[in-house]
């Protein structure tokens, strides 16, 4: 898999650091899909890490909330099976599940 660079707030392109080549869907659709897959993996990992605490036995939330967070975390894990990165134009096209409130 390629190594990529991403700048926060820039959802329509990425970069290959070895060549400092801009990646866009129009320029290289296959590489763009790889870039979006990489970004998805990074962001999903951050989302899972941010809510790890909700699954601890002594988490300061109700059992119902703990269950809601467990469902959310499973939705994050299941999401890749339903995604077609090649059809996406920007990172904003990733249909993230809503966090429990």
N, C-alpha and C positions, 0 to 999 in steps of 0.2 A: 504494500500500500504506500502511496505517496505521503510525503510530509508536507503540510500546508501551513500557511500563515493566514490569519484573519484579523481584521481590525474592527473593534467594537462599533456597532452602528452601521456597518457596511454590509448589507444583506444581499447585494447583487454581484459580488465578486470576491475572489480569494486570490492567493498568491502561492506560487511554487518558490520557496526560498532559494533553492540552489541556482535557479535561473532568474529569479525575481521577475517571473512571468505572471502577468495577470490572467486569472481564470474567469471566464464568463460562459454562460450557457451558449451564447451565439458563437463564441470562439472555439470551444471544444466541449460539446455536450457530454461526452463520456467522462472527461476529467471533471466537469462541473458536477456530475452525479456523484463521483468519488468525493469531491470536496463537500457536498451537502451531506453525504453519509458520514464523513469525518466530523463535520460540525454537529450533526445530530448526536453522534456518540459522545462528544465532549459535553454538550449541553445536557443531554440526558443523564450523564454521570454526575454533573453538578446538581441537577434537580434531585437525583436520588440521594446524594451526599447531604444536601441541605435538609432532608427530612428523615435521615437515619434515626435521629433521636426519638421520633414518634413511635418507634417500634421497641424501644427499651421498656422493660417491665415497670420501671419507676417513672416513666414519662408523665409529666404533669398535665395529662389530658384524660378525658373520659374514655372508657372502653369503646363507646360508640365512635368517638373521634379517632381512636387508634385503628378501629376497623376501617373507617373511611380512608385514612391515610394508607393502610395496607392495600386497599383496592386501587387507589391512585398509583401507588408504587408498582403494582402489577400491571396496570394500564401502560405505564412507562416502559416496562420490560416487554410487553406484548406489541407495542407500537411498531417496531421495525418490520414485522411480518406483513403489515398492511400498507407500507409506504412504497411509492414508486419515485425514487429520487430523480430519475431521468425526466420525469414529467414536471418537476418543480422548477419554477423560475427564480424564486428567492427562498431564503431561510424562513420567511414569514409563511410560506406554504406548508410548513410542518404543522400538522394539527395536534398540538400538545393538549393533553387532557387538562381540565381545570383542577387547580389545587383545592382541596377541601378548605372550607372556611370555618 
